[in-house]
Amino acid sequence: MDDLKFLSVKDIMKLLNCSKHEASKLRNEIADEYRITPKRVTSVHLKKYLKL
């Protein structure tokens, strides 16, 4: 996956095999952590947040 691509809730659902509610909540938590809007979350943010 391209690291600079913005992640949608569907993208997060597919990557982590989770529900829409969990993916949305995770995206909002990442946005709060990095002080960005949820639509600006990338796979780099996701990897850092999950410590992968």
PDB file of N, CA, C, O and CB in Angstrom:
ATOM      1  N   MET A   1       0.842  -1.189   0.000  1.00  0.00           N
ATOM      2  CA  MET A   1       0.000   0.000   0.000  1.00  0.00           C
ATOM      3  C   MET A   1       0.881   1.244   0.000  1.00  0.00           C
ATOM      4  O   MET A   1       1.925   1.283   0.653  1.00  0.00           O
ATOM      5  CB  MET A   1      -0.955   0.003   1.222  1.00  0.00           C
ATOM      6  N   ASP A   2       0.455   2.237  -0.726  1.00  0.00           N
ATOM      7  CA  ASP A   2       1.182   3.498  -0.790  1.00  0.00           C
ATOM      8  C   ASP A   2       1.092   4.202   0.561  1.00  0.00           C
ATOM      9  O   ASP A   2      -0.004   4.404   1.083  1.00  0.00           O
ATOM     10  CB  ASP A   2       0.625   4.402  -1.923  1.00  0.00           C
ATOM     11  N   ASP A   3       2.238   4.577   1.128  1.00  0.00           N
ATOM     12  CA  ASP A   3       2.277   5.168   2.462  1.00  0.00           C
ATOM     13  C   ASP A   3       1.608   6.532   2.554  1.00  0.00           C
ATOM     14  O   ASP A   3       1.152   6.923   3.629  1.00  0.00           O
ATOM     15  CB  ASP A   3       3.690   5.288   2.909  1.00  0.00           C
ATOM     16  N   LEU A   4       1.544   7.261   1.448  1.00  0.00           N
ATOM     17  CA  LEU A   4       0.983   8.607   1.488  1.00  0.00           C
ATOM     18  C   LEU A   4      -0.494   8.660   1.126  1.00  0.00           C
ATOM     19  O   LEU A   4      -1.067   9.746   1.042  1.00  0.00           O
ATOM     20  CB  LEU A   4       1.749   9.496   0.564  1.00  0.00           C
ATOM     21  N   LYS A   5      -1.112   7.527   0.914  1.00  0.00           N
ATOM     22  CA  LYS A   5      -2.532   7.475   0.574  1.00  0.00           C
ATOM     23  C   LYS A   5      -3.366   7.700   1.841  1.00  0.00           C
ATOM     24  O   LYS A   5      -3.100   7.110   2.888  1.00  0.00           O
ATOM     25  CB  LYS A   5      -2.895   6.112  -0.093  1.00  0.00           C
ATOM     26  N   PHE A   6      -4.368   8.554   1.722  1.00  0.00           N
ATOM     27  CA  PHE A   6      -5.279   8.757   2.840  1.00  0.00           C
ATOM     28  C   PHE A   6      -6.141   7.511   3.004  1.00  0.00           C
ATOM     29  O   PHE A   6      -6.604   6.935   2.019  1.00  0.00           O
ATOM     30  CB  PHE A   6      -6.161  10.020   2.623  1.00  0.00           C
ATOM     31  N   LEU A   7      -6.353   7.100   4.249  1.00  0.00           N
ATOM     32  CA  LEU A   7      -7.110   5.883   4.522  1.00  0.00           C
ATOM     33  C   LEU A   7      -8.567   6.201   4.830  1.00  0.00           C
ATOM     34  O   LEU A   7      -8.870   7.053   5.665  1.00  0.00           O
ATOM     35  CB  LEU A   7      -6.484   5.115   5.683  1.00  0.00           C
ATOM     36  N   SER A   8      -9.443   5.514   4.153  1.00  0.00           N
ATOM     37  CA  SER A   8     -10.864   5.626   4.459  1.00  0.00           C
ATOM     38  C   SER A   8     -11.190   4.603   5.545  1.00  0.00           C
ATOM     39  O   SER A   8     -10.363   3.758   5.886  1.00  0.00           O
ATOM     40  CB  SER A   8     -11.748   5.401   3.177  1.00  0.00           C
ATOM     41  N   VAL A   9     -12.386   4.690   6.072  1.00  0.00           N
ATOM     42  CA  VAL A   9     -12.829   3.717   7.066  1.00  0.00           C
ATOM     43  C   VAL A   9     -12.833   2.320   6.442  1.00  0.00           C
ATOM     44  O   VAL A   9     -12.465   1.346   7.098  1.00  0.00           O
ATOM     45  CB  VAL A   9     -14.241   4.082   7.609  1.00  0.00           C
ATOM     46  N   LYS A  10     -13.247   2.223   5.182  1.00  0.00           N
ATOM     47  CA  LYS A  10     -13.252   0.927   4.492  1.00  0.00           C
ATOM     48  C   LYS A  10     -11.849   0.355   4.367  1.00  0.00           C
ATOM     49  O   LYS A  10     -11.654  -0.850   4.533  1.00  0.00           O
ATOM     50  CB  LYS A  10     -13.877   1.065   3.106  1.00  0.00           C
ATOM     51  N   ASP A  11     -10.867   1.206   4.075  1.00  0.00           N
ATOM     52  CA  ASP A  11      -9.478   0.750   3.977  1.00  0.00           C
ATOM     53  C   ASP A  11      -9.003   0.162   5.308  1.00  0.00           C
ATOM     54  O   ASP A  11      -8.381  -0.899   5.341  1.00  0.00           O
ATOM     55  CB  ASP A  11      -8.560   1.914   3.551  1.00  0.00           C
ATOM     56  N   ILE A  12      -9.300   0.855   6.388  1.00  0.00           N
ATOM     57  CA  ILE A  12      -8.901   0.383   7.719  1.00  0.00           C
ATOM     58  C   ILE A  12      -9.624  -0.917   8.052  1.00  0.00           C
ATOM     59  O   ILE A  12      -9.033  -1.827   8.634  1.00  0.00           O
ATOM     60  CB  ILE A  12      -9.200   1.455   8.796  1.00  0.00           C
ATOM     61  N   MET A  13     -10.901  -1.005   7.685  1.00  0.00           N
ATOM     62  CA  MET A  13     -11.660  -2.237   7.916  1.00  0.00           C
ATOM     63  C   MET A  13     -10.996  -3.421   7.221  1.00  0.00           C
ATOM     64  O   MET A  13     -10.866  -4.497   7.805  1.00  0.00           O
ATOM     65  CB  MET A  13     -13.110  -2.080   7.423  1.00  0.00           C
ATOM     66  N   LYS A  14     -10.577  -3.223   5.980  1.00  0.00           N
ATOM     67  CA  LYS A  14      -9.943  -4.301   5.214  1.00  0.00           C
ATOM     68  C   LYS A  14      -8.574  -4.663   5.782  1.00  0.00           C
ATOM     69  O   LYS A  14      -8.241  -5.843   5.891  1.00  0.00           O
ATOM     70  CB  LYS A  14      -9.804  -3.895   3.746  1.00  0.00           C
ATOM     71  N   LEU A  15      -7.782  -3.659   6.143  1.00  0.00           N
ATOM     72  CA  LEU A  15      -6.437  -3.910   6.663  1.00  0.00           C
ATOM     73  C   LEU A  15      -6.451  -4.649   7.999  1.00  0.00           C
ATOM     74  O   LEU A  15      -5.647  -5.553   8.225  1.00  0.00           O
ATOM     75  CB  LEU A  15      -5.693  -2.601   6.816  1.00  0.00           C
ATOM     76  N   LEU A  16      -7.364  -4.260   8.877  1.00  0.00           N
ATOM     77  CA  LEU A  16      -7.381  -4.813  10.230  1.00  0.00           C
ATOM     78  C   LEU A  16      -8.476  -5.847  10.458  1.00  0.00           C
ATOM     79  O   LEU A  16      -8.574  -6.427  11.540  1.00  0.00           O
ATOM     80  CB  LEU A  16      -7.540  -3.707  11.219  1.00  0.00           C
ATOM     81  N   ASN A  17      -9.298  -6.078   9.438  1.00  0.00           N
ATOM     82  CA  ASN A  17     -10.395  -7.040   9.537  1.00  0.00           C
ATOM     83  C   ASN A  17     -11.267  -6.741  10.768  1.00  0.00           C
ATOM     84  O   ASN A  17     -11.464  -7.595  11.633  1.00  0.00           O
ATOM     85  CB  ASN A  17      -9.840  -8.485   9.607  1.00  0.00           C
ATOM     86  N   CYS A  18     -11.776  -5.515  10.819  1.00  0.00           N
ATOM     87  CA  CYS A  18     -12.598  -5.097  11.943  1.00  0.00           C
ATOM     88  C   CYS A  18     -13.903  -4.483  11.440  1.00  0.00           C
ATOM     89  O   CYS A  18     -14.106  -4.318  10.237  1.00  0.00           O
ATOM     90  CB  CYS A  18     -11.834  -4.095  12.831  1.00  0.00           C
ATOM     91  N   SER A  19     -14.774  -4.154  12.376  1.00  0.00           N
ATOM     92  CA  SER A  19     -16.073  -3.587  12.010  1.00  0.00           C
ATOM     93  C   SER A  19     -15.937  -2.111  11.639  1.00  0.00           C
ATOM     94  O   SER A  19     -14.912  -1.477  11.888  1.00  0.00           O
ATOM     95  CB  SER A  19     -17.076  -3.753  13.166  1.00  0.00           C
ATOM     96  N   LYS A  20     -16.995  -1.590  11.040  1.00  0.00           N
ATOM     97  CA  LYS A  20     -17.010  -0.182  10.628  1.00  0.00           C
ATOM     98  C   LYS A  20     -16.888   0.734  11.847  1.00  0.00           C
ATOM     99  O   LYS A  20     -16.181   1.741  11.805  1.00  0.00           O
ATOM    100  CB  LYS A  20     -18.306   0.143   9.842  1.00  0.00           C
ATOM    101  N   HIS A  21     -17.574   0.382  12.922  1.00  0.00           N
ATOM    102  CA  HIS A  21     -17.531   1.181  14.145  1.00  0.00           C
ATOM    103  C   HIS A  21     -16.110   1.227  14.716  1.00  0.00           C
ATOM    104  O   HIS A  21     -15.624   2.295  15.087  1.00  0.00           O
ATOM    105  CB  HIS A  21     -18.507   0.611  15.193  1.00  0.00           C
ATOM    106  N   GLU A  22     -15.450   0.075  14.783  1.00  0.00           N
ATOM    107  CA  GLU A  22     -14.086   0.019  15.317  1.00  0.00           C
ATOM    108  C   GLU A  22     -13.110   0.800  14.437  1.00  0.00           C
ATOM    109  O   GLU A  22     -12.242   1.508  14.949  1.00  0.00           O
ATOM    110  CB  GLU A  22     -13.626  -1.438  15.443  1.00  0.00           C
ATOM    111  N   ALA A  23     -13.249   0.672  13.124  1.00  0.00           N
ATOM    112  CA  ALA A  23     -12.361   1.372  12.191  1.00  0.00           C
ATOM    113  C   ALA A  23     -12.550   2.885  12.296  1.00  0.00           C
ATOM    114  O   ALA A  23     -11.577   3.639  12.272  1.00  0.00           O
ATOM    115  CB  ALA A  23     -12.618   0.904  10.745  1.00  0.00           C
ATOM    116  N   SER A  24     -13.790   3.322  12.412  1.00  0.00           N
ATOM    117  CA  SER A  24     -14.084   4.747  12.533  1.00  0.00           C
ATOM    118  C   SER A  24     -13.523   5.297  13.843  1.00  0.00           C
ATOM    119  O   SER A  24     -12.932   6.377  13.870  1.00  0.00           O
ATOM    120  CB  SER A  24     -15.602   4.994  12.454  1.00  0.00           C
ATOM    121  N   LYS A  25     -13.711   4.554  14.915  1.00  0.00           N
ATOM    122  CA  LYS A  25     -13.199   4.961  16.219  1.00  0.00           C
ATOM    123  C   LYS A  25     -11.668   5.041  16.197  1.00  0.00           C
ATOM    124  O   LYS A  25     -11.085   5.983  16.733  1.00  0.00           O
ATOM    125  CB  LYS A  25     -13.670   3.979  17.312  1.00  0.00           C
ATOM    126  N   LEU A  26     -11.027   4.058  15.580  1.00  0.00           N
ATOM    127  CA  LEU A  26      -9.571   4.041  15.478  1.00  0.00           C
ATOM    128  C   LEU A  26      -9.061   5.229  14.664  1.00  0.00           C
ATOM    129  O   LEU A  26      -8.081   5.871  15.041  1.00  0.00           O
ATOM    130  CB  LEU A  26      -9.098   2.729  14.848  1.00  0.00           C
ATOM    131  N   ARG A  27      -9.725   5.517  13.552  1.00  0.00           N
ATOM    132  CA  ARG A  27      -9.308   6.645  12.712  1.00  0.00           C
ATOM    133  C   ARG A  27      -9.437   7.962  13.473  1.00  0.00           C
ATOM    134  O   ARG A  27      -8.579   8.835  13.346  1.00  0.00           O
ATOM    135  CB  ARG A  27     -10.147   6.694  11.419  1.00  0.00           C
ATOM    136  N   ASN A  28     -10.497   8.111  14.258  1.00  0.00           N
ATOM    137  CA  ASN A  28     -10.667   9.326  15.063  1.00  0.00           C
ATOM    138  C   ASN A  28      -9.609   9.425  16.159  1.00  0.00           C
ATOM    139  O   ASN A  28      -9.116  10.516  16.445  1.00  0.00           O
ATOM    140  CB  ASN A  28     -12.066   9.357  15.686  1.00  0.00           C
ATOM    141  N   GLU A  29      -9.254   8.290  16.778  1.00  0.00           N
ATOM    142  CA  GLU A  29      -8.216   8.281  17.807  1.00  0.00           C
ATOM    143  C   GLU A  29      -6.862   8.675  17.218  1.00  0.00           C
ATOM    144  O   GLU A  29      -6.113   9.439  17.826  1.00  0.00           O
ATOM    145  CB  GLU A  29      -8.124   6.895  18.465  1.00  0.00           C
ATOM    146  N   ILE A  30      -6.556   8.153  16.038  1.00  0.00           N
ATOM    147  CA  ILE A  30      -5.297   8.493  15.367  1.00  0.00           C
ATOM    148  C   ILE A  30      -5.275   9.980  15.029  1.00  0.00           C
ATOM    149  O   ILE A  30      -4.255  10.644  15.211  1.00  0.00           O
ATOM    150  CB  ILE A  30      -5.109   7.642  14.083  1.00  0.00           C
ATOM    151  N   ALA A  31      -6.385  10.497  14.542  1.00  0.00           N
ATOM    152  CA  ALA A  31      -6.474  11.921  14.202  1.00  0.00           C
ATOM    153  C   ALA A  31      -6.259  12.790  15.443  1.00  0.00           C
ATOM    154  O   ALA A  31      -5.572  13.810  15.374  1.00  0.00           O
ATOM    155  CB  ALA A  31      -7.844  12.239  13.561  1.00  0.00           C
ATOM    156  N   ASP A  32      -6.837  12.393  16.566  1.00  0.00           N
ATOM    157  CA  ASP A  32      -6.634  13.134  17.813  1.00  0.00           C
ATOM    158  C   ASP A  32      -5.178  13.071  18.263  1.00  0.00           C
ATOM    159  O   ASP A  32      -4.615  14.070  18.709  1.00  0.00           O
ATOM    160  CB  ASP A  32      -7.546  12.584  18.915  1.00  0.00           C
ATOM    161  N   GLU A  33      -4.580  11.901  18.143  1.00  0.00           N
ATOM    162  CA  GLU A  33      -3.182  11.699  18.549  1.00  0.00           C
ATOM    163  C   GLU A  33      -2.231  12.608  17.773  1.00  0.00           C
ATOM    164  O   GLU A  33      -1.325  13.208  18.353  1.00  0.00           O
ATOM    165  CB  GLU A  33      -2.778  10.235  18.347  1.00  0.00           C
ATOM    166  N   TYR A  34      -2.438  12.706  16.468  1.00  0.00           N
ATOM    167  CA  TYR A  34      -1.544  13.488  15.619  1.00  0.00           C
ATOM    168  C   TYR A  34      -2.080  14.886  15.306  1.00  0.00           C
ATOM    169  O   TYR A  34      -1.482  15.624  14.522  1.00  0.00           O
ATOM    170  CB  TYR A  34      -1.297  12.748  14.333  1.00  0.00           C
ATOM    171  N   ARG A  35      -3.197  15.242  15.915  1.00  0.00           N
ATOM    172  CA  ARG A  35      -3.807  16.569  15.748  1.00  0.00           C
ATOM    173  C   ARG A  35      -4.063  16.910  14.284  1.00  0.00           C
ATOM    174  O   ARG A  35      -3.683  17.977  13.801  1.00  0.00           O
ATOM    175  CB  ARG A  35      -2.916  17.635  16.367  1.00  0.00           C
ATOM    176  N   ILE A  36      -4.711  15.986  13.594  1.00  0.00           N
ATOM    177  CA  ILE A  36      -5.092  16.176  12.194  1.00  0.00           C
ATOM    178  C   ILE A  36      -6.565  15.830  12.053  1.00  0.00           C
ATOM    179  O   ILE A  36      -7.170  15.284  12.975  1.00  0.00           O
ATOM    180  CB  ILE A  36      -4.214  15.301  11.235  1.00  0.00           C
ATOM    181  N   THR A  37      -7.139  16.144  10.908  1.00  0.00           N
ATOM    182  CA  THR A  37      -8.529  15.756  10.673  1.00  0.00           C
ATOM    183  C   THR A  37      -8.564  14.273  10.302  1.00  0.00           C
ATOM    184  O   THR A  37      -7.609  13.770   9.710  1.00  0.00           O
ATOM    185  CB  THR A  37      -9.181  16.634   9.547  1.00  0.00           C
ATOM    186  N   PRO A  38      -9.635  13.570  10.634  1.00  0.00           N
ATOM    187  CA  PRO A  38      -9.710  12.132  10.347  1.00  0.00           C
ATOM    188  C   PRO A  38      -9.507  11.779   8.878  1.00  0.00           C
ATOM    189  O   PRO A  38      -8.974  10.713   8.569  1.00  0.00           O
ATOM    190  CB  PRO A  38     -11.034  11.604  10.794  1.00  0.00           C
ATOM    191  N   LYS A  39      -9.920  12.650   7.976  1.00  0.00           N
ATOM    192  CA  LYS A  39      -9.763  12.323   6.553  1.00  0.00           C
ATOM    193  C   LYS A  39      -8.311  12.410   6.094  1.00  0.00           C
ATOM    194  O   LYS A  39      -8.005  12.002   4.974  1.00  0.00           O
ATOM    195  CB  LYS A  39     -10.617  13.253   5.708  1.00  0.00           C
ATOM    196  N   ARG A  40      -7.408  12.928   6.926  1.00  0.00           N
ATOM    197  CA  ARG A  40      -5.987  13.062   6.580  1.00  0.00           C
ATOM    198  C   ARG A  40      -5.123  11.917   7.125  1.00  0.00           C
ATOM    199  O   ARG A  40      -3.900  11.956   6.983  1.00  0.00           O
ATOM    200  CB  ARG A  40      -5.460  14.383   7.105  1.00  0.00           C
ATOM    201  N   VAL A  41      -5.725  10.914   7.738  1.00  0.00           N
ATOM    202  CA  VAL A  41      -4.975   9.785   8.296  1.00  0.00           C
ATOM    203  C   VAL A  41      -4.408   8.931   7.161  1.00  0.00           C
ATOM    204  O   VAL A  41      -5.130   8.540   6.244  1.00  0.00           O
ATOM    205  CB  VAL A  41      -5.882   8.925   9.227  1.00  0.00           C
ATOM    206  N   THR A  42      -3.102   8.647   7.236  1.00  0.00           N
ATOM    207  CA  THR A  42      -2.436   7.815   6.226  1.00  0.00           C
ATOM    208  C   THR A  42      -1.979   6.504   6.862  1.00  0.00           C
ATOM    209  O   THR A  42      -2.083   6.318   8.074  1.00  0.00           O
ATOM    210  CB  THR A  42      -1.226   8.567   5.596  1.00  0.00           C
ATOM    211  N   SER A  43      -1.474   5.607   6.030  1.00  0.00           N
ATOM    212  CA  SER A  43      -0.984   4.329   6.543  1.00  0.00           C
ATOM    213  C   SER A  43       0.244   4.527   7.435  1.00  0.00           C
ATOM    214  O   SER A  43       0.505   3.704   8.313  1.00  0.00           O
ATOM    215  CB  SER A  43      -0.646   3.384   5.382  1.00  0.00           C
ATOM    216  N   VAL A  44       1.000   5.605   7.221  1.00  0.00           N
ATOM    217  CA  VAL A  44       2.139   5.908   8.095  1.00  0.00           C
ATOM    218  C   VAL A  44       1.643   6.190   9.512  1.00  0.00           C
ATOM    219  O   VAL A  44       2.207   5.683  10.482  1.00  0.00           O
ATOM    220  CB  VAL A  44       2.948   7.120   7.551  1.00  0.00           C
ATOM    221  N   HIS A  45       0.594   6.996   9.631  1.00  0.00           N
ATOM    222  CA  HIS A  45       0.009   7.277  10.941  1.00  0.00           C
ATOM    223  C   HIS A  45      -0.492   5.988  11.591  1.00  0.00           C
ATOM    224  O   HIS A  45      -0.283   5.761  12.783  1.00  0.00           O
ATOM    225  CB  HIS A  45      -1.144   8.295  10.812  1.00  0.00           C
ATOM    226  N   LEU A  46      -1.152   5.153  10.801  1.00  0.00           N
ATOM    227  CA  LEU A  46      -1.692   3.894  11.315  1.00  0.00           C
ATOM    228  C   LEU A  46      -0.578   2.998  11.843  1.00  0.00           C
ATOM    229  O   LEU A  46      -0.700   2.436  12.931  1.00  0.00           O
ATOM    230  CB  LEU A  46      -2.483   3.164  10.221  1.00  0.00           C
ATOM    231  N   LYS A  47       0.501   2.860  11.088  1.00  0.00           N
ATOM    232  CA  LYS A  47       1.633   2.018  11.509  1.00  0.00           C
ATOM    233  C   LYS A  47       2.261   2.544  12.797  1.00  0.00           C
ATOM    234  O   LYS A  47       2.565   1.769  13.704  1.00  0.00           O
ATOM    235  CB  LYS A  47       2.697   1.950  10.397  1.00  0.00           C
ATOM    236  N   LYS A  48       2.456   3.858  12.879  1.00  0.00           N
ATOM    237  CA  LYS A  48       3.052   4.440  14.083  1.00  0.00           C
ATOM    238  C   LYS A  48       2.127   4.273  15.284  1.00  0.00           C
ATOM    239  O   LYS A  48       2.584   3.968  16.386  1.00  0.00           O
ATOM    240  CB  LYS A  48       3.366   5.928  13.861  1.00  0.00           C
ATOM    241  N   TYR A  49       0.835   4.471  15.074  1.00  0.00           N
ATOM    242  CA  TYR A  49      -0.134   4.364  16.167  1.00  0.00           C
ATOM    243  C   TYR A  49      -0.204   2.935  16.699  1.00  0.00           C
ATOM    244  O   TYR A  49      -0.297   2.720  17.908  1.00  0.00           O
ATOM    245  CB  TYR A  49      -1.523   4.821  15.699  1.00  0.00           C
ATOM    246  N   LEU A  50      -0.158   1.964  15.793  1.00  0.00           N
ATOM    247  CA  LEU A  50      -0.222   0.553  16.191  1.00  0.00           C
ATOM    248  C   LEU A  50       1.157  -0.021  16.512  1.00  0.00           C
ATOM    249  O   LEU A  50       1.282  -1.181  16.905  1.00  0.00           O
ATOM    250  CB  LEU A  50      -0.873  -0.271  15.088  1.00  0.00           C
ATOM    251  N   LYS A  51       2.190   0.804  16.339  1.00  0.00           N
ATOM    252  CA  LYS A  51       3.583   0.415  16.594  1.00  0.00           C
ATOM    253  C   LYS A  51       3.987  -0.816  15.792  1.00  0.00           C
ATOM    254  O   LYS A  51       4.511  -1.788  16.338  1.00  0.00           O
ATOM    255  CB  LYS A  51       3.791   0.149  18.081  1.00  0.00           C
ATOM    256  N   LEU A  52       3.733  -0.757  14.481  1.00  0.00           N
ATOM    257  CA  LEU A  52       4.114  -1.851  13.582  1.00  0.00           C
ATOM    258  C   LEU A  52       5.430  -1.549  12.900  1.00  0.00           C
ATOM    259  O   LEU A  52       5.912  -2.356  12.105  1.00  0.00           O
ATOM    260  CB  LEU A  52       3.026  -2.096  12.534  1.00  0.00           C
TER     261      LEU A  52
END
